[in-house]
Amino acid sequence: MKNSLLFTGLLFLLSACVSENPVDHAASDYNLIPQPQNLKAGAGYFSLSSETTVSFDAENPQIGQSAEYLRSFLQRNNNIQLAETSKSSNRIQFQLDDNTAGPESYVLIITQKGVLVKGSSPAGIFRGTMTLLQLISQQSGQEGLIELPCVFIEDEPAFAYRGMHLDVARHFFPVSFIKKYIDLLAFYKMNRFHWHLTEDQGWRIEIKQYPKLQEVAAYRKETLIGHYSDQPHQFDGERYGGYYTQEEIKEVVQYARERFITIIPEIDIPGHTRAALAAYPELGCTSETYDVATKWGVFPEVLCPKEETFEFLENVFSELIELFPSKYIHIGGDECPKEQWKNSAFCQELMKREGLKDEHELQSYFISRIEKFLNAKGRQIIGWDEILEGGLAPNATVMSWRGESGGIEAAKQGHDVVMTPTSHCYFDYYQSVHPDEPLAIGGYLPLEKVYNYHPVPEELSEEEAKHILGAQGNVWTEYIKTPEQVEYMAFPRAIALAEVNWSGKDHKDFDRFTKRLIHHINWLKKRGVNVANHLYDIKTEVISGEGVSLKFYNLANEGIIRYSVSDTVTAEDQAVTRPVPITQSGVYTGQTFINGAAAGRSESIEFNWHKASGVPIEIAEQPAPQYSQGGKEALVNGVLGSNDRYGDAEWLGFSGKNFGAVIDFGETDTIQSVSFRFYHSPGQWIHAPKLVKVAISDSKDTPANWTNSLVRRPDSKLVSKAVEMKAQTGRYLHIEVINYGIIPDGMQGAGNGAWLFVDEIIVE
């Protein structure tokens, strides 16, 4: 922003915030999320009451949207009805100002005399209004009066794309909740809502030309109970479904537009289309008929790239673009199995005719056909990073979800990218390791990991980095059935991502963020939002290297933490001042206490001491960065990883690699057995290994004699494997674990290397 604007604003602030005994404010008094780029604390207060009026340029109705939103907010939340007359000097003024920088930049000035919100556009004014509403929401006082602390704020977003996603195809949510969700996004200055409308398990949007999409594809006969990995599969036997009429879609789109949020609709193609095929099986590659899917996962039934299919899709997208003004139309493109294409004479002939070397290029051909159609309608496609396979459509934007590699590749090719990697942006993952957490798909993504994300990879040059538009949080709903559970899983992680996107990496301070977040959680709960509050829950960190110790802490960094070597902790137990050394088996439990009372949830961690606990270990291959937080020492720290969540610090994940290790006992020892734990979840591309090999020697070099043991393909997601041997002596334990290999056709992730997840190596 221009320096003259800052200078003018400061003069205004300093001259207006004057009283006989002004109250000086600190920056910490404002508790704003996202953190503004520039905030100057003032002195004194502005009194907002029913005597306050609002003024704006009546010729610009979009500015009036901000004024009306303010009026409605105050009446709904504070029971204050603003005055209608404009004669009062107690005034909140909205003003367009060309001196502000970007399209969503704003300046907010609060003095004792009044409030001024300036923006370079109506969108900027609305973002400034959200800041004003956050300040209002934190003030308490006498009925009908709000004292707002004086301040000067100059602000703009770090990233143009600041998004949240919601899958309504696995589980369906009413229009009233979609509006509530949009309000929450607006409150934290997000500007994109990615609405995932179709899936194997349901089609959720009315298409008038194809009524069977409403009559058949929108409903499944029953739904899976429990987790997909639970065997045998159980079902509830209850018909489930629903869809949004086009009138409801228009209503939601307008609702979002008034909050300066663009809705990006997703129609997932060519895979994830079993619901559509249940309605119109002639669009498939076989003569089979299908039911709408009743369980989760990836299904082999996909759209066949024939002219009837493209006619269907063009008609569907034609109706879609009449409903959604978004520049982007999301076409999915992810997890498209190729078996039916491989077995289809039509597809093989088409590939020969078009000069396509494999089915990946056939998918690119499919996506390019749709892109050309949408481009001709003035729209652009955006898709998951699988659309890179076989060649990226010319004008496509990529959402990078399988890590950042797809986004890096796309940016280097000159394509725009939205970063949404599973490692930092999948809010259907567990956010806590506490056993009380509701069932989730798996993984582990705590609040602090979301907050510490930066969407621009270091591998990109300055010019390539310009293609990173921002980041998006995803809420997939296989295991999220109700609006309340959506709120619990999304918030406050979405609030952390909002600050990542708006404030940028130069304003990161997680400790200060949690201090501000406490106020937001309290306000949201009072307003009926089922926000998760884990700030006072005990978290543990096992510290390995020279021995093993245990750190207890909470995210709020407040209160006194006490611990005991038992399942319960009282106010009389020992306070934690430093990491606790671990030298023996036991259950170690910590609890936060505030003013002598327990706060948040306790956390227990069990240590099972064995011969390798705390001793040095070397590994041959490094784990994937997103599954390496515990480091190699996690394999010998005496702690078992979660039975349900392969993303915690105790599991190391290797993509398509074998695992090798050498454990050094420091002196000769006698070994009788080595036990392993492997994770097995084929639906998430994770497979138990084929073989484990161990050897004992006095040399660090590769030994000649191995004890080999095959690993049986398991029925459960946790595999324990003990390699028994005749008692052997030696200083070094050598380990090799042979990866499952390439995932075969017919399984999820077919053609990719399997993931191998390794937990504690127990030596007896």
ZAMARGU-4260 file (C-alpha; in steps of 0.2 Angstrom, whole numbers, plus 5000, padded with zeros to 4 digits):
<rodrens>
0) 5000/5000/5000 | 5006/5018/4997 | 5016/5026/5011 | 5005/5042/5010 | 4990/5032/5015
5) 4999/5025/5030 | 5005/5042/5035 | 4988/5050/5033 | 4980/5035/5043 | 4992/5037/5057
10) 4989/5056/5058 | 4970/5053/5058 | 4972/5040/5072 | 4984/5050/5083 | 4974/5066/5081
15) 4957/5057/5084 | 4961/5045/5099 | 4963/5059/5112 | 4954/5060/5128 | 4958/5066/5145
20) 4963/5049/5151 | 4965/5038/5136 | 4967/5019/5138 | 4983/5013/5129 | 4981/4997/5120
25) 4994/4983/5116 | 4993/4974/5099 | 4989/4958/5109 | 4972/4967/5114 | 4964/4964/5097
30) 4965/4945/5095 | 4962/4945/5076 | 4963/4930/5065 | 4970/4931/5052 | 4984/4942/5059
35) 4984/4958/5050 | 4999/4963/5040 | 5000/4980/5049 | 4992/4984/5065 | 4995/5000/5076
40) 4987/5000/5093 | 4978/5016/5098 | 4972/5024/5114 | 4954/5025/5120 | 4938/5018/5113
45) 4924/5020/5101 | 4907/5018/5108 | 4895/5008/5097 | 4877/5008/5101 | 4860/5011/5094
50) 4864/5029/5091 | 4878/5024/5079 | 4874/5026/5060 | 4881/5018/5045 | 4886/5028/5029
55) 4892/5023/5012 | 4890/5027/4993 | 4872/5022/4990 | 4876/5021/4971 | 4887/5006/4974
60) 4876/4992/4981 | 4891/4980/4984 | 4897/4992/4997 | 4879/4991/5004 | 4881/4973/5007
65) 4895/4976/5020 | 4884/4989/5029 | 4869/4977/5029 | 4880/4962/5035 | 4886/4973/5049
70) 4868/4978/5054 | 4862/4960/5053 | 4877/4954/5064 | 4874/4967/5077 | 4856/4964/5078
75) 4858/4945/5079 | 4873/4944/5090 | 4872/4959/5101 | 4854/4965/5100 | 4859/4982/5094
80) 4848/4990/5080 | 4859/5004/5072 | 4851/5021/5069 | 4843/5024/5052 | 4847/5043/5052
85) 4864/5049/5045 | 4865/5065/5055 | 4873/5057/5070 | 4892/5060/5072 | 4894/5043/5080
90) 4896/5034/5063 | 4904/5019/5054 | 4909/5024/5037 | 4912/5012/5022 | 4923/5020/5008
95) 4931/5015/4991 | 4949/5021/4990 | 4960/5018/4975 | 4975/5021/4985 | 4974/5004/4993
100) 4984/4990/4985 | 4976/4973/4980 | 4958/4969/4976 | 4955/4963/4993 | 4966/4975/5003
105) 4958/4987/5016 | 4961/4999/5029 | 4952/5000/5046 | 4953/5015/5057 | 4944/5016/5074
110) 4945/5032/5083 | 4935/5039/5098 | 4925/5049/5085 | 4921/5035/5072 | 4925/5020/5062
115) 4931/5020/5044 | 4933/5005/5033 | 4942/5008/5016 | 4945/4996/5002 | 4951/4996/4984
120) 4935/4986/4980 | 4919/4980/4988 | 4928/4964/4992 | 4941/4973/5001 | 4928/4983/5011
125) 4920/4967/5016 | 4936/4959/5022 | 4939/4975/5033 | 4921/4973/5039 | 4925/4955/5045
130) 4940/4962/5055 | 4928/4975/5063 | 4915/4961/5067 | 4929/4951/5075 | 4933/4966/5086
135) 4915/4968/5090 | 4913/4949/5094 | 4926/4950/5108 | 4919/4965/5118 | 4908/4963/5132
140) 4900/4977/5142 | 4883/4984/5147 | 4868/4979/5136 | 4867/4989/5120 | 4884/4996/5121
145) 4901/4990/5113 | 4917/4998/5117 | 4929/4996/5102 | 4947/4999/5105 | 4955/5012/5094
150) 4966/5005/5081 | 4974/5007/5063 | 4975/4992/5052 | 4982/4991/5035 | 4980/4974/5028
155) 4979/4963/5012 | 4980/4944/5009 | 4997/4935/5005 | 4988/4923/4993 | 4974/4926/4981
160) 4966/4908/4983 | 4960/4905/5001 | 4949/4890/5001 | 4939/4877/5010 | 4931/4861/5003
165) 4916/4851/5008 | 4911/4834/5001 | 4892/4832/5001 | 4892/4816/4991 | 4897/4804/5004
170) 4885/4812/5017 | 4873/4825/5012 | 4870/4842/5022 | 4855/4854/5021 | 4856/4871/5013
175) 4855/4879/5030 | 4871/4871/5035 | 4880/4876/5019 | 4875/4894/5022 | 4882/4892/5040
180) 4898/4885/5033 | 4900/4899/5021 | 4897/4912/5035 | 4911/4904/5045 | 4923/4905/5030
185) 4919/4923/5027 | 4922/4927/5045 | 4940/4921/5043 | 4942/4930/5026 | 4942/4914/5015
190) 4936/4917/4997 | 4933/4900/4989 | 4921/4886/4993 | 4925/4870/4984 | 4908/4861/4983
195) 4911/4842/4980 | 4894/4837/4972 | 4896/4820/4964 | 4904/4803/4969 | 4902/4785/4968
200) 4890/4786/4983 | 4879/4800/4977 | 4875/4813/4965 | 4869/4829/4973 | 4864/4842/4960
205) 4848/4843/4950 | 4851/4841/4931 | 4835/4844/4922 | 4840/4835/4906 | 4844/4819/4916
210) 4831/4816/4929 | 4838/4799/4934 | 4852/4808/4942 | 4839/4814/4955 | 4829/4798/4955
215) 4842/4785/4955 | 4860/4792/4957 | 4855/4803/4972 | 4851/4788/4983 | 4860/4773/4989
220) 4851/4758/4997 | 4862/4757/5013 | 4878/4763/5020 | 4894/4755/5027 | 4895/4754/5046
225) 4911/4757/5055 | 4928/4759/5046 | 4931/4752/5028 | 4946/4742/5035 | 4934/4733/5048
230) 4931/4715/5042 | 4918/4709/5037 | 4909/4724/5031 | 4893/4728/5040 | 4879/4739/5033
235) 4865/4749/5041 | 4851/4743/5028 | 4844/4761/5027 | 4841/4770/5011 | 4851/4787/5011
240) 4853/4802/5000 | 4846/4818/4994 | 4851/4832/4981 | 4850/4851/4979 | 4838/4858/4967
245) 4844/4871/4955 | 4834/4884/4964 | 4843/4879/4980 | 4859/4880/4971 | 4855/4898/4965
250) 4851/4903/4983 | 4867/4896/4990 | 4878/4904/4976 | 4869/4921/4979 | 4872/4919/4998
255) 4891/4916/4995 | 4892/4930/4982 | 4885/4942/4995 | 4900/4937/5006 | 4912/4938/4992
260) 4915/4920/4991 | 4916/4911/4975 | 4909/4893/4974 | 4919/4881/4964 | 4908/4866/4959
265) 4915/4849/4956 | 4908/4835/4945 | 4920/4821/4947 | 4925/4813/4930 | 4930/4801/4923
270) 4932/4790/4939 | 4921/4791/4955 | 4906/4790/4943 | 4897/4774/4949 | 4882/4784/4955
275) 4880/4792/4938 | 4882/4775/4930 | 4869/4767/4941 | 4857/4780/4933 | 4864/4779/4915
280) 4874/4763/4913 | 4875/4765/4894 | 4889/4778/4898 | 4900/4764/4904 | 4912/4753/4895
285) 4903/4737/4898 | 4885/4731/4897 | 4883/4729/4916 | 4871/4738/4927 | 4876/4745/4944
290) 4870/4751/4960 | 4875/4767/4969 | 4890/4762/4979 | 4886/4758/4998 | 4904/4758/5004
295) 4919/4769/5002 | 4935/4768/4991 | 4939/4768/4973 | 4928/4758/4961 | 4933/4751/4944
300) 4917/4757/4935 | 4922/4773/4925 | 4915/4783/4911 | 4919/4777/4894 | 4926/4790/4882
305) 4913/4788/4868 | 4903/4802/4860 | 4887/4798/4870 | 4897/4801/4886 | 4904/4818/4880
310) 4886/4823/4875 | 4880/4819/4892 | 4894/4828/4900 | 4893/4843/4889 | 4874/4844/4893
315) 4878/4842/4912 | 4891/4856/4912 | 4880/4867/4902 | 4867/4867/4916 | 4881/4868/4929
320) 4889/4884/4922 | 4872/4892/4921 | 4871/4890/4940 | 4889/4894/4945 | 4898/4910/4939
325) 4915/4903/4945 | 4929/4905/4933 | 4934/4887/4938 | 4924/4871/4936 | 4932/4857/4945
330) 4932/4841/4935 | 4940/4829/4948 | 4951/4818/4938 | 4958/4808/4952 | 4959/4790/4956
335) 4952/4784/4939 | 4956/4765/4937 | 4960/4760/4920 | 4955/4741/4919 | 4939/4744/4910
340) 4948/4754/4897 | 4961/4741/4895 | 4948/4728/4892 | 4937/4738/4881 | 4939/4736/4862
345) 4931/4753/4859 | 4944/4761/4870 | 4959/4752/4862 | 4953/4756/4845 | 4951/4775/4850
350) 4969/4775/4857 | 4975/4768/4841 | 4965/4781/4831 | 4971/4795/4841 | 4989/4790/4843
355) 4988/4787/4862 | 5002/4776/4869 | 4993/4771/4885 | 4977/4773/4896 | 4985/4788/4905
360) 4986/4797/4889 | 4968/4791/4886 | 4963/4800/4902 | 4972/4816/4896 | 4962/4815/4880
365) 4946/4813/4890 | 4950/4828/4901 | 4956/4839/4886 | 4940/4836/4877 | 4930/4843/4892
370) 4943/4857/4894 | 4940/4863/4876 | 4921/4863/4879 | 4922/4873/4895 | 4935/4885/4888
375) 4923/4888/4874 | 4910/4893/4887 | 4923/4905/4895 | 4927/4894/4909 | 4943/4885/4915
380) 4946/4868/4922 | 4954/4864/4939 | 4957/4846/4944 | 4967/4835/4956 | 4985/4831/4952
385) 4981/4815/4943 | 4977/4826/4928 | 4995/4828/4926 | 4997/4809/4920 | 4997/4807/4902
390) 5000/4826/4899 | 4992/4841/4907 | 4977/4849/4897 | 4984/4866/4891 | 4974/4878/4902
395) 4971/4867/4917 | 4975/4872/4935 | 4980/4858/4947 | 4975/4855/4965 | 4990/4845/4972
400) 4984/4833/4985 | 4996/4818/4984 | 5009/4828/4993 | 5017/4843/4984 | 5026/4835/4970
405) 5011/4837/4958 | 5010/4855/4962 | 5029/4857/4959 | 5028/4849/4942 | 5013/4859/4937
410) 5021/4875/4942 | 5037/4871/4933 | 5026/4868/4917 | 5019/4886/4919 | 5002/4880/4926
415) 4993/4888/4941 | 4992/4877/4957 | 4982/4876/4973 | 4991/4867/4986 | 4980/4855/4997
420) 4992/4840/5002 | 4985/4827/5013 | 5000/4830/5025 | 4993/4847/5030 | 4976/4851/5022
425) 4965/4835/5025 | 4954/4839/5039 | 4945/4822/5039 | 4961/4816/5047 | 4962/4814/5066
430) 4967/4830/5075 | 4971/4821/5091 | 4977/4804/5097 | 4965/4804/5111 | 4954/4789/5112
435) 4938/4799/5113 | 4940/4806/5096 | 4926/4801/5084 | 4930/4788/5070 | 4940/4796/5056
440) 4947/4790/5039 | 4965/4788/5047 | 4980/4799/5047 | 4985/4812/5060 | 4985/4831/5057
445) 4986/4841/5072 | 4982/4860/5073 | 5000/4865/5074 | 5005/4856/5058 | 4991/4865/5049
450) 4997/4882/5055 | 5015/4879/5051 | 5012/4875/5033 | 5018/4886/5019 | 5010/4883/5002
455) 5026/4888/4991 | 5038/4874/4990 | 5057/4879/4992 | 5060/4869/4975 | 5052/4883/4965
460) 5061/4898/4958 | 5054/4915/4961 | 5045/4915/4944 | 5038/4898/4946 | 5032/4902/4964
465) 5020/4915/4956 | 5009/4900/4950 | 5005/4895/4968 | 4988/4903/4971 | 4986/4898/4989
470) 4980/4883/4999 | 4964/4874/5002 | 4958/4863/5017 | 4948/4848/5012 | 4934/4840/5022
475) 4929/4822/5015 | 4914/4815/5023 | 4915/4796/5022 | 4915/4796/5041 | 4907/4813/5044
480) 4888/4811/5045 | 4882/4827/5053 | 4884/4846/5052 | 4890/4846/5070 | 4904/4833/5065
485) 4909/4844/5050 | 4911/4858/5062 | 4921/4848/5074 | 4933/4841/5061 | 4935/4858/5051
490) 4937/4870/5065 | 4949/4877/5072 | 4960/4869/5059 | 4952/4879/5045 | 4955/4895/5056
495) 4974/4890/5056 | 4974/4888/5037 | 4965/4905/5035 | 4980/4913/5044 | 4992/4903/5033
500) 4984/4910/5017 | 4980/4928/5023 | 4995/4932/5034 | 5009/4923/5025 | 5025/4915/5032
505) 5032/4932/5039 | 5018/4933/5052 | 5019/4915/5059 | 5019/4913/5078 | 5010/4898/5084
510) 5011/4903/5103 | 5003/4920/5099 | 4990/4911/5087 | 4984/4900/5101 | 4982/4915/5113
515) 4971/4923/5100 | 4962/4907/5096 | 4956/4904/5114 | 4945/4920/5112 | 4938/4914/5095
520) 4934/4896/5101 | 4924/4903/5116 | 4914/4915/5104 | 4911/4901/5092 | 4905/4889/5105
525) 4893/4903/5111 | 4886/4905/5094 | 4882/4886/5092 | 4898/4881/5082 | 4904/4863/5088
530) 4922/4869/5087 | 4935/4857/5093 | 4945/4864/5108 | 4961/4854/5111 | 4971/4869/5117
535) 4972/4862/5135 | 4973/4844/5131 | 4990/4836/5136 | 5001/4832/5121 | 5016/4821/5123
540) 5033/4821/5113 | 5045/4806/5115 | 5063/4813/5114 | 5076/4801/5108 | 5094/4801/5105
545) 5105/4799/5120 | 5092/4789/5129 | 5073/4792/5130 | 5063/4806/5139 | 5045/4811/5138
550) 5039/4829/5136 | 5022/4835/5142 | 5014/4851/5135 | 4998/4859/5130 | 4995/4870/5114
555) 4989/4885/5125 | 5006/4885/5134 | 4996/4889/5150 | 4993/4881/5167 | 5003/4869/5177
560) 5006/4852/5170 | 5007/4837/5182 | 5011/4819/5179 | 5011/4802/5187 | 5016/4784/5182
565) 4998/4778/5183 | 4982/4781/5174 | 4976/4796/5184 | 4984/4813/5189 | 4979/4823/5204
570) 4983/4841/5209 | 4996/4834/5222 | 5006/4825/5209 | 5023/4831/5203 | 5024/4846/5192
575) 5033/4845/5175 | 5047/4857/5173 | 5057/4848/5160 | 5056/4831/5150 | 5054/4816/5161
580) 5068/4803/5159 | 5062/4785/5154 | 5072/4770/5160 | 5058/4757/5163 | 5041/4751/5157
585) 5026/4760/5164 | 5011/4771/5159 | 5015/4790/5161 | 5000/4801/5162 | 5000/4820/5161
590) 4986/4833/5165 | 4984/4852/5164 | 4979/4861/5179 | 4972/4879/5180 | 4969/4887/5197
595) 4970/4870/5204 | 4957/4862/5193 | 4960/4850/5179 | 4958/4858/5162 | 4957/4849/5145
600) 4960/4830/5143 | 4974/4820/5151 | 4986/4810/5140 | 4994/4793/5144 | 5008/4785/5135
605) 5014/4768/5139 | 5033/4763/5138 | 5037/4745/5135 | 5056/4743/5138 | 5066/4731/5129
610) 5084/4727/5124 | 5084/4740/5109 | 5075/4754/5118 | 5085/4770/5117 | 5100/4762/5108
615) 5107/4769/5092 | 5099/4764/5075 | 5103/4768/5057 | 5091/4766/5043 | 5096/4763/5024
620) 5082/4773/5016 | 5074/4789/5023 | 5055/4789/5026 | 5043/4800/5016 | 5044/4818/5024
625) 5026/4818/5029 | 5027/4802/5038 | 5044/4804/5047 | 5040/4816/5062 | 5046/4804/5075
630) 5063/4801/5066 | 5072/4784/5065 | 5073/4784/5084 | 5054/4781/5085 | 5057/4763/5080
635) 5067/4760/5096 | 5059/4771/5109 | 5048/4759/5118 | 5032/4766/5112 | 5020/4758/5100
640) 5011/4768/5087 | 4992/4770/5086 | 4983/4754/5081 | 4971/4765/5070 | 4981/4780/5065
645) 4997/4778/5054 | 5001/4796/5054 | 5007/4798/5072 | 5025/4801/5077 | 5028/4782/5080
650) 5025/4776/5062 | 5037/4779/5048 | 5031/4778/5031 | 5040/4772/5015 | 5033/4775/4998
655) 5037/4760/4986 | 5053/4757/4996 | 5061/4742/5006 | 5066/4746/5024 | 5083/4742/5031
660) 5091/4746/5048 | 5106/4742/5059 | 5104/4743/5078 | 5119/4745/5088 | 5118/4738/5106
665) 5136/4745/5110 | 5142/4728/5116 | 5139/4710/5113 | 5121/4704/5118 | 5110/4689/5116
670) 5095/4690/5105 | 5081/4677/5104 | 5067/4686/5095 | 5064/4702/5085 | 5046/4708/5083
675) 5039/4720/5071 | 5022/4730/5068 | 5017/4735/5051 | 5001/4744/5046 | 4990/4736/5032
680) 4976/4747/5024 | 4975/4743/5005 | 4961/4756/5003 | 4975/4769/5007 | 4988/4760/4997
685) 4997/4754/5013 | 5002/4735/5012 | 5010/4724/5024 | 5028/4718/5017 | 5031/4702/5009
690) 5046/4697/5019 | 5056/4701/5034 | 5075/4697/5037 | 5085/4698/5052 | 5103/4694/5057
695) 5115/4696/5072 | 5133/4699/5070 | 5148/4707/5077 | 5151/4718/5062 | 5142/4733/5055
700) 5144/4726/5038 | 5130/4716/5029 | 5130/4699/5037 | 5130/4682/5027 | 5117/4673/5037
705) 5100/4679/5038 | 5084/4672/5046 | 5070/4675/5034 | 5051/4675/5038 | 5037/4678/5026
710) 5023/4689/5031 | 5005/4682/5028 | 4993/4694/5020 | 4983/4700/5035 | 4964/4703/5037
715) 4966/4717/5049 | 4975/4734/5048 | 4988/4730/5061 | 5001/4716/5058 | 5012/4710/5071
720) 5027/4699/5066 | 5039/4690/5077 | 5055/4682/5070 | 5060/4669/5082 | 5078/4662/5082
725) 5090/4651/5092 | 5098/4662/5104 | 5112/4672/5095 | 5125/4684/5102 | 5132/4699/5093
730) 5133/4718/5094 | 5123/4723/5078 | 5106/4718/5073 | 5103/4719/5054 | 5085/4721/5047
735) 5078/4720/5030 | 5060/4722/5026 | 5054/4719/5008 | 5040/4730/5002 | 5024/4723/4995
740) 5029/4730/4978 | 5018/4736/4964 | 4999/4736/4968 | 4990/4724/4956 | 4975/4728/4945
745) 4959/4728/4954 | 4966/4736/4970 | 4966/4754/4975 | 4981/4763/4969 | 4984/4749/4955
750) 5001/4752/4946 | 5009/4762/4960 | 5022/4756/4973 | 5014/4751/4989 | 5017/4761/5005
755) 5026/4752/5019 | 5023/4758/5037 | 5034/4752/5051 | 5032/4754/5070 | 5042/4749/5085
760) 5056/4735/5083 | 5055/4725/5099 | 5070/4715/5103 | 5070/4702/5117
</rodrens>
